[in-house]
Amino acid sequence: MSAETKAALDAALAEHIADELEGALVTGYVCQVTAMTGADFDAEQTQYLRMVPDHQSAHVTLGIIDYAQAAYRHALMHDD
């Protein structure tokens, strides 16, 4: 990813979170994406790409992933 694209992604996330959560600041994130090219589709393969902020500690990345997984599983199991 180019530095310009990464800066645009970081800025867009920060703006979205501030808008959604009353001015909150992004302190970390994990963006996990699945994608397929035409060749992948023909081969029935999927590519995975993960994006995190520059200099984010591994324990923060893993913590976000663990929390998101647990929260999503809970939401699926408990339709409140």
Chimera marker file (.cmm) of the C-alpha trace (Angstrom):
<marker_set name="trace">
<marker id="1" x="0.000" y="0.000" z="0.000" r="1" g="1" b="0" radius="0.5"/>
<marker id="2" x="1.369" y="3.401" z="-0.863" r="1" g="1" b="0" radius="0.5"/>
<marker id="3" x="2.019" y="5.912" z="1.904" r="1" g="1" b="0" radius="0.5"/>
<marker id="4" x="-0.660" y="8.185" z="0.422" r="1" g="1" b="0" radius="0.5"/>
<marker id="5" x="-3.280" y="5.435" z="0.387" r="1" g="1" b="0" radius="0.5"/>
<marker id="6" x="-2.377" y="4.401" z="3.960" r="1" g="1" b="0" radius="0.5"/>
<marker id="7" x="-2.684" y="8.015" z="5.143" r="1" g="1" b="0" radius="0.5"/>
<marker id="8" x="-6.078" y="8.304" z="3.417" r="1" g="1" b="0" radius="0.5"/>
<marker id="9" x="-7.256" y="5.070" z="5.086" r="1" g="1" b="0" radius="0.5"/>
<marker id="10" x="-6.107" y="6.257" z="8.523" r="1" g="1" b="0" radius="0.5"/>
<marker id="11" x="-7.785" y="9.652" z="8.003" r="1" g="1" b="0" radius="0.5"/>
<marker id="12" x="-11.048" y="8.101" z="6.797" r="1" g="1" b="0" radius="0.5"/>
<marker id="13" x="-11.194" y="5.745" z="9.778" r="1" g="1" b="0" radius="0.5"/>
<marker id="14" x="-10.446" y="8.567" z="12.209" r="1" g="1" b="0" radius="0.5"/>
<marker id="15" x="-13.149" y="10.759" z="10.682" r="1" g="1" b="0" radius="0.5"/>
<marker id="16" x="-15.714" y="7.953" z="10.682" r="1" g="1" b="0" radius="0.5"/>
<marker id="17" x="-15.042" y="6.949" z="14.287" r="1" g="1" b="0" radius="0.5"/>
<marker id="18" x="-15.142" y="10.571" z="15.479" r="1" g="1" b="0" radius="0.5"/>
<marker id="19" x="-18.486" y="10.980" z="13.732" r="1" g="1" b="0" radius="0.5"/>
<marker id="20" x="-19.960" y="7.707" z="15.041" r="1" g="1" b="0" radius="0.5"/>
<marker id="21" x="-18.658" y="7.968" z="18.615" r="1" g="1" b="0" radius="0.5"/>
<marker id="22" x="-19.033" y="11.649" z="19.533" r="1" g="1" b="0" radius="0.5"/>
<marker id="23" x="-15.480" y="12.781" z="18.758" r="1" g="1" b="0" radius="0.5"/>
<marker id="24" x="-13.676" y="9.638" z="19.913" r="1" g="1" b="0" radius="0.5"/>
<marker id="25" x="-10.067" y="9.165" z="18.831" r="1" g="1" b="0" radius="0.5"/>
<marker id="26" x="-8.855" y="5.988" z="17.126" r="1" g="1" b="0" radius="0.5"/>
<marker id="27" x="-6.267" y="4.345" z="19.361" r="1" g="1" b="0" radius="0.5"/>
<marker id="28" x="-5.829" y="1.199" z="17.293" r="1" g="1" b="0" radius="0.5"/>
<marker id="29" x="-7.508" y="-0.810" z="14.568" r="1" g="1" b="0" radius="0.5"/>
<marker id="30" x="-7.407" y="-3.980" z="12.531" r="1" g="1" b="0" radius="0.5"/>
<marker id="31" x="-8.894" y="-4.063" z="9.050" r="1" g="1" b="0" radius="0.5"/>
<marker id="32" x="-9.138" y="-7.625" z="7.746" r="1" g="1" b="0" radius="0.5"/>
<marker id="33" x="-10.257" y="-8.029" z="4.134" r="1" g="1" b="0" radius="0.5"/>
<marker id="34" x="-10.931" y="-10.986" z="1.873" r="1" g="1" b="0" radius="0.5"/>
<marker id="35" x="-10.515" y="-10.496" z="-1.862" r="1" g="1" b="0" radius="0.5"/>
<marker id="36" x="-10.477" y="-12.462" z="-5.081" r="1" g="1" b="0" radius="0.5"/>
<marker id="37" x="-8.947" y="-11.786" z="-8.468" r="1" g="1" b="0" radius="0.5"/>
<marker id="38" x="-10.307" y="-13.433" z="-11.576" r="1" g="1" b="0" radius="0.5"/>
<marker id="39" x="-7.575" y="-16.055" z="-11.332" r="1" g="1" b="0" radius="0.5"/>
<marker id="40" x="-8.446" y="-16.661" z="-7.666" r="1" g="1" b="0" radius="0.5"/>
<marker id="41" x="-12.094" y="-17.145" z="-8.574" r="1" g="1" b="0" radius="0.5"/>
<marker id="42" x="-11.191" y="-19.687" z="-11.249" r="1" g="1" b="0" radius="0.5"/>
<marker id="43" x="-8.935" y="-21.526" z="-8.768" r="1" g="1" b="0" radius="0.5"/>
<marker id="44" x="-11.550" y="-21.233" z="-5.952" r="1" g="1" b="0" radius="0.5"/>
<marker id="45" x="-9.067" y="-19.359" z="-3.763" r="1" g="1" b="0" radius="0.5"/>
<marker id="46" x="-9.403" y="-16.328" z="-1.525" r="1" g="1" b="0" radius="0.5"/>
<marker id="47" x="-6.713" y="-13.857" z="-0.522" r="1" g="1" b="0" radius="0.5"/>
<marker id="48" x="-6.587" y="-12.238" z="2.908" r="1" g="1" b="0" radius="0.5"/>
<marker id="49" x="-5.139" y="-8.830" z="3.656" r="1" g="1" b="0" radius="0.5"/>
<marker id="50" x="-4.769" y="-7.247" z="7.083" r="1" g="1" b="0" radius="0.5"/>
<marker id="51" x="-4.060" y="-3.580" z="7.671" r="1" g="1" b="0" radius="0.5"/>
<marker id="52" x="-3.083" y="-2.009" z="10.988" r="1" g="1" b="0" radius="0.5"/>
<marker id="53" x="-1.695" y="1.413" z="11.926" r="1" g="1" b="0" radius="0.5"/>
<marker id="54" x="2.021" y="1.953" z="11.544" r="1" g="1" b="0" radius="0.5"/>
<marker id="55" x="3.853" y="1.117" z="14.782" r="1" g="1" b="0" radius="0.5"/>
<marker id="56" x="0.844" y="-0.573" z="16.419" r="1" g="1" b="0" radius="0.5"/>
<marker id="57" x="2.063" y="-3.111" z="18.978" r="1" g="1" b="0" radius="0.5"/>
<marker id="58" x="1.372" y="-6.784" z="18.316" r="1" g="1" b="0" radius="0.5"/>
<marker id="59" x="-0.445" y="-7.121" z="21.649" r="1" g="1" b="0" radius="0.5"/>
<marker id="60" x="-2.855" y="-4.360" z="20.626" r="1" g="1" b="0" radius="0.5"/>
<marker id="61" x="-3.523" y="-5.982" z="17.249" r="1" g="1" b="0" radius="0.5"/>
<marker id="62" x="-4.094" y="-9.398" z="18.840" r="1" g="1" b="0" radius="0.5"/>
<marker id="63" x="-6.269" y="-7.890" z="21.564" r="1" g="1" b="0" radius="0.5"/>
<marker id="64" x="-8.509" y="-6.182" z="19.013" r="1" g="1" b="0" radius="0.5"/>
<marker id="65" x="-8.787" y="-9.405" z="17.010" r="1" g="1" b="0" radius="0.5"/>
<marker id="66" x="-9.604" y="-11.459" z="20.130" r="1" g="1" b="0" radius="0.5"/>
<marker id="67" x="-12.193" y="-8.941" z="21.350" r="1" g="1" b="0" radius="0.5"/>
<marker id="68" x="-13.848" y="-8.640" z="17.927" r="1" g="1" b="0" radius="0.5"/>
<marker id="69" x="-14.052" y="-12.404" z="17.568" r="1" g="1" b="0" radius="0.5"/>
<marker id="70" x="-15.574" y="-12.871" z="21.023" r="1" g="1" b="0" radius="0.5"/>
<marker id="71" x="-18.020" y="-9.975" z="20.607" r="1" g="1" b="0" radius="0.5"/>
<marker id="72" x="-19.178" y="-11.184" z="17.197" r="1" g="1" b="0" radius="0.5"/>
<marker id="73" x="-19.618" y="-14.759" z="18.421" r="1" g="1" b="0" radius="0.5"/>
<marker id="74" x="-21.652" y="-13.462" z="21.375" r="1" g="1" b="0" radius="0.5"/>
<marker id="75" x="-23.820" y="-11.350" z="19.065" r="1" g="1" b="0" radius="0.5"/>
<marker id="76" x="-24.474" y="-14.368" z="16.842" r="1" g="1" b="0" radius="0.5"/>
<marker id="77" x="-25.387" y="-16.595" z="19.795" r="1" g="1" b="0" radius="0.5"/>
<marker id="78" x="-27.485" y="-14.043" z="21.711" r="1" g="1" b="0" radius="0.5"/>
<marker id="79" x="-29.936" y="-12.169" z="19.527" r="1" g="1" b="0" radius="0.5"/>
<marker id="80" x="-30.726" y="-9.434" z="22.069" r="1" g="1" b="0" radius="0.5"/>
<link id1="1" id2="2" r="1" g="1" b="0" radius="0.2"/>
<link id1="2" id2="3" r="1" g="1" b="0" radius="0.2"/>
<link id1="3" id2="4" r="1" g="1" b="0" radius="0.2"/>
<link id1="4" id2="5" r="1" g="1" b="0" radius="0.2"/>
<link id1="5" id2="6" r="1" g="1" b="0" radius="0.2"/>
<link id1="6" id2="7" r="1" g="1" b="0" radius="0.2"/>
<link id1="7" id2="8" r="1" g="1" b="0" radius="0.2"/>
<link id1="8" id2="9" r="1" g="1" b="0" radius="0.2"/>
<link id1="9" id2="10" r="1" g="1" b="0" radius="0.2"/>
<link id1="10" id2="11" r="1" g="1" b="0" radius="0.2"/>
<link id1="11" id2="12" r="1" g="1" b="0" radius="0.2"/>
<link id1="12" id2="13" r="1" g="1" b="0" radius="0.2"/>
<link id1="13" id2="14" r="1" g="1" b="0" radius="0.2"/>
<link id1="14" id2="15" r="1" g="1" b="0" radius="0.2"/>
<link id1="15" id2="16" r="1" g="1" b="0" radius="0.2"/>
<link id1="16" id2="17" r="1" g="1" b="0" radius="0.2"/>
<link id1="17" id2="18" r="1" g="1" b="0" radius="0.2"/>
<link id1="18" id2="19" r="1" g="1" b="0" radius="0.2"/>
<link id1="19" id2="20" r="1" g="1" b="0" radius="0.2"/>
<link id1="20" id2="21" r="1" g="1" b="0" radius="0.2"/>
<link id1="21" id2="22" r="1" g="1" b="0" radius="0.2"/>
<link id1="22" id2="23" r="1" g="1" b="0" radius="0.2"/>
<link id1="23" id2="24" r="1" g="1" b="0" radius="0.2"/>
<link id1="24" id2="25" r="1" g="1" b="0" radius="0.2"/>
<link id1="25" id2="26" r="1" g="1" b="0" radius="0.2"/>
<link id1="26" id2="27" r="1" g="1" b="0" radius="0.2"/>
<link id1="27" id2="28" r="1" g="1" b="0" radius="0.2"/>
<link id1="28" id2="29" r="1" g="1" b="0" radius="0.2"/>
<link id1="29" id2="30" r="1" g="1" b="0" radius="0.2"/>
<link id1="30" id2="31" r="1" g="1" b="0" radius="0.2"/>
<link id1="31" id2="32" r="1" g="1" b="0" radius="0.2"/>
<link id1="32" id2="33" r="1" g="1" b="0" radius="0.2"/>
<link id1="33" id2="34" r="1" g="1" b="0" radius="0.2"/>
<link id1="34" id2="35" r="1" g="1" b="0" radius="0.2"/>
<link id1="35" id2="36" r="1" g="1" b="0" radius="0.2"/>
<link id1="36" id2="37" r="1" g="1" b="0" radius="0.2"/>
<link id1="37" id2="38" r="1" g="1" b="0" radius="0.2"/>
<link id1="38" id2="39" r="1" g="1" b="0" radius="0.2"/>
<link id1="39" id2="40" r="1" g="1" b="0" radius="0.2"/>
<link id1="40" id2="41" r="1" g="1" b="0" radius="0.2"/>
<link id1="41" id2="42" r="1" g="1" b="0" radius="0.2"/>
<link id1="42" id2="43" r="1" g="1" b="0" radius="0.2"/>
<link id1="43" id2="44" r="1" g="1" b="0" radius="0.2"/>
<link id1="44" id2="45" r="1" g="1" b="0" radius="0.2"/>
<link id1="45" id2="46" r="1" g="1" b="0" radius="0.2"/>
<link id1="46" id2="47" r="1" g="1" b="0" radius="0.2"/>
<link id1="47" id2="48" r="1" g="1" b="0" radius="0.2"/>
<link id1="48" id2="49" r="1" g="1" b="0" radius="0.2"/>
<link id1="49" id2="50" r="1" g="1" b="0" radius="0.2"/>
<link id1="50" id2="51" r="1" g="1" b="0" radius="0.2"/>
<link id1="51" id2="52" r="1" g="1" b="0" radius="0.2"/>
<link id1="52" id2="53" r="1" g="1" b="0" radius="0.2"/>
<link id1="53" id2="54" r="1" g="1" b="0" radius="0.2"/>
<link id1="54" id2="55" r="1" g="1" b="0" radius="0.2"/>
<link id1="55" id2="56" r="1" g="1" b="0" radius="0.2"/>
<link id1="56" id2="57" r="1" g="1" b="0" radius="0.2"/>
<link id1="57" id2="58" r="1" g="1" b="0" radius="0.2"/>
<link id1="58" id2="59" r="1" g="1" b="0" radius="0.2"/>
<link id1="59" id2="60" r="1" g="1" b="0" radius="0.2"/>
<link id1="60" id2="61" r="1" g="1" b="0" radius="0.2"/>
<link id1="61" id2="62" r="1" g="1" b="0" radius="0.2"/>
<link id1="62" id2="63" r="1" g="1" b="0" radius="0.2"/>
<link id1="63" id2="64" r="1" g="1" b="0" radius="0.2"/>
<link id1="64" id2="65" r="1" g="1" b="0" radius="0.2"/>
<link id1="65" id2="66" r="1" g="1" b="0" radius="0.2"/>
<link id1="66" id2="67" r="1" g="1" b="0" radius="0.2"/>
<link id1="67" id2="68" r="1" g="1" b="0" radius="0.2"/>
<link id1="68" id2="69" r="1" g="1" b="0" radius="0.2"/>
<link id1="69" id2="70" r="1" g="1" b="0" radius="0.2"/>
<link id1="70" id2="71" r="1" g="1" b="0" radius="0.2"/>
<link id1="71" id2="72" r="1" g="1" b="0" radius="0.2"/>
<link id1="72" id2="73" r="1" g="1" b="0" radius="0.2"/>
<link id1="73" id2="74" r="1" g="1" b="0" radius="0.2"/>
<link id1="74" id2="75" r="1" g="1" b="0" radius="0.2"/>
<link id1="75" id2="76" r="1" g="1" b="0" radius="0.2"/>
<link id1="76" id2="77" r="1" g="1" b="0" radius="0.2"/>
<link id1="77" id2="78" r="1" g="1" b="0" radius="0.2"/>
<link id1="78" id2="79" r="1" g="1" b="0" radius="0.2"/>
<link id1="79" id2="80" r="1" g="1" b="0" radius="0.2"/>
</marker_set>
